[in-house]
């Protein structure tokens, strides 16, 4: 039962988070999953935002997918949303490493969000990151 559940989750995740539509022809996905797929691949940034929130709602946050989308998105609101979505990823270690990799190139608003999410996900990693980057207390969120 557990293996089937895991494989089913992986299959649905691969359908949603990949650009190809061929898997959709092989299966009859639940209407909700197709809606999420359509939203995250929409050309409308507001629809994509809804799709990203839907990934969290459906517990389908994939660190690599979100990291790729973060690099593509141009609007700060969408980038902030993706940082929040990433904080719900199953791979917490991958999420904090991604946060660390984009910290220096981010603007001040995004830096605050990055630090906040990093601190919530892994306090020990956060403390090391603060020491390594010599961040002062006014920069660190509560």
PyMOL commands that set and color helices and strands:
alter all, ss='L'
color gray80, all
select helices_A, chain A and resi 2-17+22-26+31-40+45-57+63-72+76-86+92-103+108-121+123-132+137-139
alter helices_A, ss='H'
color red, helices_A
deselect
rebuild
show_as cartoon
